[in-house]
Amino acid sequence: MIENYALEEATPKGVPTGHFVMKKMNALLAAEEVLKTHGAMSGKEQEEFLDKNFEKTWGHFDQANEGKLDVEVMGPFFRYMLGNM
């Protein structure tokens, strides 16, 4: 997650903080990969699944409406999205 999708936050002076987050678009791209590799979904099936489940899952985890999530919650995020919680 960190290598391919997460963004490292920085101080106002641009110094990296070591704190990694996922913005919505990054999470969506990661969700596409998770569905392909762990859910054997692609194409229209994947698109329909994401249309039905991604926004609901994002809203469940981004309750403060910050537009980002800590990278550490992505495991539970994907389990919730896949209906495994």
Backbone as JSON, one array per atom type, in Angstrom:
{
  "sequence": "MIENYALEEATPKGVPTGHFVMKKMNALLAAEEVLKTHGAMSGKEQEEFLDKNFEKTWGHFDQANEGKLDVEVMGPFFRYMLGNM",
  "N": [[0.82, -1.19, 0.0], [1.85, 1.28, 0.88], [4.09, 1.68, -0.8], [2.95, 1.76, -3.4], [0.55, 3.29, -3.42], [0.0, 5.05, -1.23], [0.39, 8.35, 0.22], [2.92, 10.39, 1.52], [2.7, 12.51, 4.24], [3.66, 15.93, 4.86], [5.44, 18.51, 6.64], [4.55, 22.03, 6.97], [6.81, 23.22, 5.88], [7.65, 21.4, 4.08], [8.96, 19.12, 4.95], [9.22, 15.65, 5.14], [6.99, 13.65, 7.09], [6.76, 11.0, 7.78], [4.31, 9.93, 8.09], [1.8, 8.23, 6.55], [-0.86, 8.49, 4.22], [-4.01, 7.8, 2.6], [-5.54, 9.2, -0.1], [-8.77, 9.74, -1.57], [-8.79, 9.03, -4.37], [-6.44, 7.52, -4.54], [-7.13, 5.41, -2.88], [-9.22, 4.32, -4.34], [-7.88, 3.41, -6.65], [-6.25, 1.48, -5.44], [-8.26, -0.2, -4.5], [-9.27, -1.21, -6.89], [-7.1, -2.82, -7.65], [-7.07, -4.64, -5.49], [-9.55, -5.91, -5.83], [-9.09, -7.14, -8.27], [-6.89, -8.86, -7.75], [-7.57, -10.27, -5.39], [-10.26, -10.69, -5.45], [-10.85, -11.67, -7.89], [-12.02, -10.07, -9.89], [-12.78, -8.07, -12.69], [-13.06, -5.6, -15.3], [-16.4, -4.92, -16.32], [-17.77, -6.14, -14.19], [-16.15, -5.53, -11.98], [-16.27, -2.73, -12.06], [-19.03, -2.28, -11.59], [-19.22, -3.36, -9.02], [-17.57, -1.61, -7.56], [-18.95, 0.8, -7.99], [-21.19, 0.28, -6.5], [-20.21, -0.19, -3.9], [-17.84, 1.28, -3.12], [-18.05, 4.12, -2.47], [-19.79, 4.06, -0.27], [-18.22, 2.63, 1.54], [-15.98, 4.33, 1.74], [-17.2, 6.57, 2.94], [-17.95, 5.44, 5.37], [-15.49, 5.08, 6.64], [-14.25, 7.59, 6.48], [-15.43, 9.44, 8.35], [-15.1, 11.94, 9.47], [-14.92, 13.47, 7.31], [-12.47, 14.22, 6.08], [-11.18, 13.68, 3.74], [-9.1, 11.96, 3.47], [-7.43, 8.97, 4.58], [-5.74, 7.2, 7.16], [-3.08, 5.11, 6.27], [-2.95, 2.75, 7.66], [-5.54, 1.87, 8.13], [-6.42, 0.65, 5.86], [-6.53, -2.12, 5.46], [-8.78, -3.02, 7.1], [-10.61, -1.37, 5.74], [-10.77, -2.5, 3.12], [-11.69, -5.08, 3.79], [-14.19, -4.44, 4.85], [-15.37, -3.26, 2.58], [-15.49, -5.48, 0.94], [-17.32, -6.94, 2.3], [-16.62, -8.51, 4.48], [-16.65, -7.98, 7.2]],
  "CA": [[0.0, 0.0, 0.0], [2.67, 2.48, 1.01], [4.92, 1.86, -1.99], [2.23, 2.0, -4.65], [-0.65, 4.12, -3.38], [-0.08, 6.04, -0.14], [1.11, 9.62, 0.12], [3.53, 10.78, 2.79], [2.41, 13.89, 4.61], [4.84, 16.75, 5.13], [5.22, 19.73, 7.42], [4.37, 23.2, 6.09], [8.08, 23.53, 5.2], [7.93, 20.35, 3.12], [9.74, 18.04, 5.54], [8.4, 14.46, 5.28], [6.67, 13.32, 8.48], [6.71, 9.56, 8.02], [2.9, 9.56, 8.24], [1.26, 7.96, 5.22], [-2.32, 8.53, 4.11], [-4.61, 7.48, 1.31], [-6.6, 10.08, -0.57], [-9.84, 8.95, -2.17], [-8.39, 8.46, -5.66], [-5.46, 6.47, -4.27], [-7.87, 4.28, -2.33], [-9.97, 3.72, -5.45], [-6.92, 2.65, -7.46], [-5.88, 0.3, -4.66], [-9.44, -1.07, -4.48], [-9.29, -1.91, -8.18], [-6.1, -3.89, -7.59], [-7.52, -5.66, -4.53], [-10.62, -6.68, -6.45], [-8.51, -7.96, -9.33], [-6.0, -9.9, -7.23], [-8.17, -11.07, -4.32], [-11.67, -10.94, -5.73], [-10.96, -12.16, -9.27], [-12.97, -9.22, -10.6], [-12.24, -7.08, -13.62], [-14.02, -5.1, -16.28], [-17.72, -4.43, -15.92], [-18.1, -6.67, -12.86], [-15.39, -4.72, -11.01], [-16.83, -1.37, -12.11], [-20.33, -2.3, -10.91], [-18.98, -3.59, -7.59], [-17.06, -0.37, -6.99], [-20.05, 1.76, -8.01], [-22.13, -0.08, -5.43], [-19.62, -0.34, -2.57], [-16.7, 2.11, -2.74], [-18.45, 5.37, -1.8], [-20.33, 3.7, 1.05], [-17.08, 2.25, 2.39], [-15.2, 5.55, 2.01], [-17.96, 7.36, 3.9], [-17.91, 4.76, 6.67], [-14.18, 5.27, 7.25], [-13.91, 9.02, 6.52], [-16.58, 10.06, 9.0], [-14.8, 13.35, 9.73], [-14.91, 14.11, 5.99], [-11.16, 14.83, 5.89], [-10.7, 13.41, 2.39], [-7.94, 11.08, 3.54], [-7.45, 7.94, 5.62], [-4.44, 6.66, 7.5], [-2.82, 3.89, 5.5], [-3.14, 1.6, 8.55], [-6.94, 1.39, 8.13], [-6.81, 0.13, 4.55], [-6.92, -3.53, 5.6], [-10.2, -3.03, 7.47], [-11.37, -0.72, 4.66], [-11.04, -3.47, 2.05], [-12.55, -6.15, 4.33], [-15.54, -3.87, 4.92], [-15.86, -3.11, 1.21], [-15.79, -6.81, 0.41], [-18.38, -7.55, 3.1], [-16.04, -9.51, 5.38], [-16.58, -7.52, 8.59]],
  "C": [[0.87, 1.25, 0.0], [3.48, 2.73, -0.26], [4.14, 2.31, -3.21], [1.13, 3.05, -4.58], [-0.65, 5.25, -2.34], [0.76, 7.28, -0.43], [1.67, 9.95, 1.49], [3.21, 12.24, 3.06], [3.72, 14.61, 4.94], [4.45, 17.94, 5.99], [4.98, 20.89, 6.45], [5.65, 23.6, 5.34], [8.49, 22.43, 4.23], [8.76, 19.19, 3.64], [8.83, 16.81, 5.7], [8.21, 14.08, 6.75], [6.74, 11.84, 8.8], [5.3, 9.05, 8.22], [2.3, 9.43, 6.84], [-0.25, 7.9, 5.24], [-2.74, 8.11, 2.7], [-5.67, 8.53, 1.03], [-7.61, 9.2, -1.31], [-9.43, 8.29, -3.48], [-7.37, 7.34, -5.48], [-6.15, 5.22, -3.75], [-8.66, 3.57, -3.42], [-9.05, 2.88, -6.34], [-6.48, 1.38, -6.74], [-7.04, -0.7, -4.61], [-9.56, -1.85, -5.78], [-8.3, -3.07, -8.18], [-6.53, -5.01, -6.65], [-8.62, -6.53, -5.15], [-10.08, -7.6, -7.54], [-7.72, -9.13, -8.76], [-6.65, -10.81, -6.2], [-9.63, -11.41, -4.57], [-11.93, -11.48, -7.12], [-12.0, -11.39, -10.07], [-12.22, -8.27, -11.53], [-13.37, -6.6, -14.51], [-15.31, -4.59, -15.67], [-18.1, -4.9, -14.52], [-17.41, -5.83, -11.78], [-15.98, -3.31, -10.93], [-18.17, -1.3, -11.37], [-20.16, -2.5, -9.41], [-18.5, -2.3, -6.93], [-18.14, 0.71, -6.95], [-20.99, 1.53, -6.84], [-21.51, 0.06, -4.04], [-18.54, 0.67, -2.17], [-17.11, 3.35, -1.96], [-18.99, 5.11, -0.39], [-19.19, 3.36, 2.02], [-16.25, 3.48, 2.73], [-15.91, 6.38, 3.08], [-17.94, 6.76, 5.3], [-16.59, 5.04, 7.39], [-13.76, 6.73, 7.36], [-15.08, 9.79, 7.13], [-16.35, 11.53, 9.32], [-14.72, 14.16, 8.43], [-13.6, 14.87, 5.74], [-10.62, 14.63, 4.48], [-9.45, 12.55, 2.35], [-8.13, 10.09, 4.69], [-6.02, 7.54, 5.92], [-4.26, 5.34, 6.76], [-3.07, 2.64, 6.35], [-4.58, 1.07, 8.53], [-7.34, 0.77, 6.8], [-7.15, -1.36, 4.59], [-8.39, -3.65, 6.0], [-11.09, -2.39, 6.41], [-11.75, -1.74, 3.59], [-11.89, -4.63, 2.55], [-13.99, -5.67, 4.41], [-16.15, -3.77, 3.52], [-16.26, -4.45, 0.61], [-16.84, -7.55, 1.22], [-17.89, -8.6, 4.08], [-15.93, -9.04, 6.81], [-17.86, -7.88, 9.3]]
}
